[in-house]
Amino acid sequence: MTPKVGVLSAVCAVAIGALAFKGLDIAQAVAAETAESAAPPAGETALTAGVSGPAEGEKAAAADEGKSAAADAPPSADQCLSTLDPAAEEMGLSSQEILVLRSLQKRREELDGRETGLETREQAAAAAESRLQEQIAELKSVETEIQALLTSMDAKRDERMTALVKTYEAMKPKDAANIFNGMEDGILLDIAKSMKSATLAAVMSAMTPKRAEALTRMLASLAKPPASIEALKKTPT
């Protein structure tokens, strides 16, 4: 924010100085009245003067303190602006210029209020952005954990498939062929493509001609390039 200096500050300073001089005059007048009231009247006795003096002195002191407190209190912005006319005449300012100064002061207060509101909104936006970044970091952490879990599951699946292939390779070709004849195509292809060529040939020779032909077609389809990217993603490795 820019400091509030200029003609308005100078006029306020003049107004405060005028109020200070007026307060000094009031204090001197009150002191003179207090001195006159402290002296007992000619018709009073010493006893009467002694009784009435303190009470009147206390009232005068209380009034003096009230006026001094009012004079010492700093004037508000409205009080400064309301006392600008005499000071403006001394400085050569017109009433129109006083109105302009008041309008500028009001505009300054409105701008200060808007700036405070903008700062509040900026702080709220910064807090929301910080929370969003925290949530993004949490999601990335969860994604990393899920990816690691999927990788572990794929590794275990490959281990089980490798063990299964070794099992069928260790079997007699005729026994393995009987099982392959009734096996689902997807599972049959996964096992057959991982078997050694010599072992697979012996098993296929013992399979029924229809199932051996179907397996041959499935193995041949793996060598063909995929027709699209979507088909490539769906192709088993």
C-alpha positions as CSV (number, residue, x, y, z in Angstrom):
1,M,0.0,0.0,0.0
2,T,1.2,3.6,-0.8
3,P,1.6,6.0,2.2
4,K,-1.3,8.5,2.6
5,V,0.5,11.8,2.1
6,G,-0.3,15.0,0.3
7,V,-2.7,17.9,0.6
8,L,-5.0,15.9,2.9
9,S,-2.2,15.1,5.4
10,A,-1.2,18.8,5.5
11,V,-4.7,20.0,6.0
12,C,-5.2,17.5,8.8
13,A,-2.0,18.6,10.5
14,V,-3.2,22.3,10.4
15,A,-6.6,21.3,11.8
16,I,-5.0,19.3,14.7
17,G,-2.7,22.3,15.5
18,A,-5.8,24.6,15.6
19,L,-7.5,22.3,17.9
20,A,-4.4,22.2,20.2
21,F,-4.3,26.0,20.4
22,K,-8.1,26.1,21.2
23,G,-7.6,23.4,23.9
24,L,-4.8,25.6,25.5
25,D,-7.1,28.6,25.5
26,I,-9.9,26.6,27.1
27,A,-7.5,25.3,29.8
28,Q,-6.3,28.8,30.6
29,A,-9.9,30.1,30.9
30,V,-10.9,27.2,33.1
31,A,-7.8,27.8,35.4
32,A,-8.8,31.5,35.7
33,E,-12.4,30.6,36.6
34,T,-11.1,28.1,39.1
35,A,-8.9,30.7,40.8
36,E,-11.8,33.2,41.0
37,S,-14.2,30.6,42.4
38,A,-11.6,29.5,45.0
39,A,-11.6,32.9,46.7
40,P,-14.5,33.1,49.3
41,P,-17.1,35.9,48.8
42,A,-16.9,39.0,51.1
43,G,-20.1,38.1,53.0
44,E,-18.9,34.6,53.9
45,T,-17.1,33.7,57.1
46,A,-13.9,31.8,57.2
47,L,-15.8,28.7,58.3
48,T,-18.3,29.0,55.4
49,A,-15.5,29.5,52.9
50,G,-13.7,26.4,54.3
51,V,-16.8,24.2,53.8
52,S,-17.9,25.3,50.4
53,G,-14.4,25.6,48.9
54,P,-13.4,22.0,48.5
55,A,-16.7,21.0,46.9
56,E,-16.5,23.7,44.3
57,G,-12.8,22.9,43.8
58,E,-13.6,19.3,43.0
59,K,-16.3,20.3,40.5
60,A,-13.9,22.6,38.8
61,A,-11.1,20.0,38.7
62,A,-13.5,17.4,37.2
63,A,-14.7,19.9,34.5
64,D,-11.0,20.7,33.8
65,E,-10.1,17.1,33.4
66,G,-13.0,16.4,31.1
67,K,-12.1,19.3,28.8
68,S,-8.4,18.4,28.8
69,A,-9.3,14.8,27.9
70,A,-11.5,16.0,25.0
71,A,-8.8,18.3,23.8
72,D,-6.1,15.7,24.0
73,A,-8.1,13.0,22.1
74,P,-6.9,12.6,18.5
75,P,-9.5,13.7,16.0
76,S,-11.0,11.2,13.7
77,A,-11.0,11.4,9.9
78,D,-14.5,12.9,9.9
79,Q,-13.5,15.5,12.5
80,C,-10.5,16.4,10.4
81,L,-12.6,16.9,7.3
82,S,-15.3,18.8,9.2
83,T,-12.7,21.3,10.5
84,L,-11.0,21.9,7.1
85,D,-13.0,25.0,6.1
86,P,-11.1,27.6,8.2
87,A,-7.8,25.9,7.5
88,A,-8.7,25.7,3.8
89,E,-9.3,29.4,3.7
90,E,-5.9,30.1,5.2
91,M,-4.2,27.8,2.7
92,G,-6.2,29.2,-0.2
93,L,-8.4,26.0,-0.8
94,S,-11.9,26.4,-2.0
95,S,-15.0,24.4,-0.9
96,Q,-14.9,22.4,-4.1
97,E,-11.3,21.4,-3.4
98,I,-12.4,20.3,0.1
99,L,-15.1,18.1,-1.5
100,V,-12.5,16.6,-3.9
101,L,-10.2,15.8,-0.9
102,R,-13.1,14.1,0.9
103,S,-13.9,12.1,-2.2
104,L,-10.3,11.0,-2.5
105,Q,-10.2,9.9,1.1
106,K,-13.4,7.9,0.6
107,R,-12.0,6.4,-2.5
108,R,-8.7,5.5,-0.7
109,E,-10.7,3.7,2.0
110,E,-12.6,1.7,-0.6
111,L,-9.4,0.7,-2.3
112,D,-7.9,-0.4,1.0
113,G,-11.0,-2.5,1.6
114,R,-10.7,-4.1,-1.8
115,E,-7.0,-4.8,-1.3
116,T,-7.7,-6.5,2.0
117,G,-10.4,-8.7,0.3
118,L,-8.0,-9.6,-2.5
119,E,-5.3,-10.6,0.0
120,T,-7.8,-12.8,1.8
121,R,-8.9,-14.5,-1.5
122,E,-5.3,-15.0,-2.5
123,Q,-4.6,-16.7,0.8
124,A,-7.6,-19.0,0.4
125,A,-6.5,-19.9,-3.1
126,A,-3.0,-20.6,-2.0
127,A,-4.3,-22.9,0.8
128,A,-6.6,-24.7,-1.7
129,E,-3.7,-25.2,-4.2
130,S,-1.5,-26.6,-1.4
131,R,-4.2,-29.1,-0.5
132,L,-4.6,-30.0,-4.1
133,Q,-0.9,-30.7,-4.5
134,E,-1.0,-32.9,-1.4
135,Q,-3.9,-34.9,-2.9
136,I,-2.0,-35.3,-6.2
137,A,1.0,-36.6,-4.3
138,E,-1.2,-39.1,-2.4
139,L,-2.7,-40.3,-5.7
140,K,0.7,-40.7,-7.2
141,S,1.8,-42.7,-4.2
142,V,-1.2,-45.0,-4.5
143,E,-0.6,-45.4,-8.2
144,T,3.0,-46.4,-7.6
145,E,1.9,-49.0,-5.0
146,I,-0.8,-50.5,-7.4
147,Q,1.8,-50.7,-10.2
148,A,4.2,-52.5,-8.0
149,L,1.5,-54.9,-7.0
150,L,0.5,-55.6,-10.6
151,T,4.2,-56.2,-11.5
152,S,4.5,-58.6,-8.6
153,M,1.3,-60.5,-9.7
154,D,2.6,-60.7,-13.3
155,A,5.9,-62.1,-12.1
156,K,4.2,-64.7,-10.0
157,R,1.9,-65.6,-12.9
158,D,4.9,-66.1,-15.2
159,E,6.5,-68.3,-12.5
160,R,3.4,-70.5,-12.3
161,M,3.2,-70.8,-16.1
162,T,6.8,-71.7,-16.4
163,A,6.4,-74.4,-13.7
164,L,3.3,-75.7,-15.6
165,V,5.1,-75.8,-18.9
166,K,7.9,-77.8,-17.3
167,T,5.3,-80.2,-15.9
168,Y,3.8,-80.9,-19.3
169,E,7.2,-81.2,-20.9
170,A,8.1,-83.9,-18.3
171,M,4.9,-85.9,-19.1
172,K,4.7,-88.5,-21.8
173,P,3.6,-87.0,-25.1
174,K,0.5,-89.2,-25.3
175,D,-0.7,-88.2,-21.8
176,A,-0.1,-84.6,-22.5
177,A,-1.9,-84.9,-25.8
178,N,-5.0,-86.3,-24.1
179,I,-5.1,-83.3,-21.8
180,F,-4.5,-80.8,-24.6
181,N,-7.5,-82.3,-26.6
182,G,-10.0,-81.1,-24.0
183,M,-8.1,-77.9,-22.8
184,E,-9.5,-74.4,-23.4
185,D,-7.9,-72.6,-26.3
186,G,-6.4,-69.7,-24.4
187,I,-4.7,-71.9,-21.8
188,L,-3.6,-74.3,-24.4
189,L,-1.9,-71.5,-26.5
190,D,-0.2,-70.1,-23.4
191,I,1.3,-73.5,-22.5
192,A,2.1,-74.6,-26.1
193,K,4.0,-71.4,-27.1
194,S,6.3,-71.7,-24.1
195,M,7.2,-75.4,-24.7
196,K,10.3,-76.6,-26.5
197,S,9.7,-77.3,-30.2
198,A,10.7,-81.0,-30.0
199,T,8.5,-81.7,-27.0
200,L,5.5,-79.8,-28.5
201,A,5.9,-81.7,-31.8
202,A,5.7,-85.0,-30.0
203,V,2.6,-84.0,-28.1
204,M,0.8,-82.6,-31.2
205,S,1.5,-85.8,-33.1
206,A,-0.4,-87.7,-30.4
207,M,-3.3,-85.2,-30.4
208,T,-6.5,-85.6,-32.4
209,P,-6.1,-84.1,-35.9
210,K,-8.8,-81.5,-35.3
211,R,-7.2,-80.2,-32.1
212,A,-3.7,-80.3,-33.5
213,E,-5.0,-78.2,-36.5
214,A,-6.6,-75.7,-34.2
215,L,-3.4,-75.4,-32.1
216,T,-1.4,-74.9,-35.3
217,R,-3.7,-72.0,-36.4
218,M,-3.4,-70.4,-33.0
219,L,0.4,-70.6,-33.0
220,A,0.6,-69.3,-36.5
221,S,-1.6,-66.3,-35.6
222,L,1.0,-65.2,-33.1
223,A,3.5,-64.6,-35.9
224,K,1.2,-62.3,-37.8
225,P,1.5,-58.5,-37.2
226,P,-1.5,-57.0,-35.5
227,A,-4.0,-55.1,-37.6
228,S,-4.2,-52.1,-35.2
229,I,-2.7,-50.7,-32.1
230,E,-5.7,-51.9,-30.1
231,A,-5.1,-55.5,-31.4
232,L,-1.5,-55.2,-30.5
233,K,-2.4,-54.3,-26.9
234,K,-4.7,-57.3,-26.8
235,T,-2.2,-59.7,-28.3
236,P,-0.8,-62.1,-25.6
237,T,2.9,-62.1,-25.1
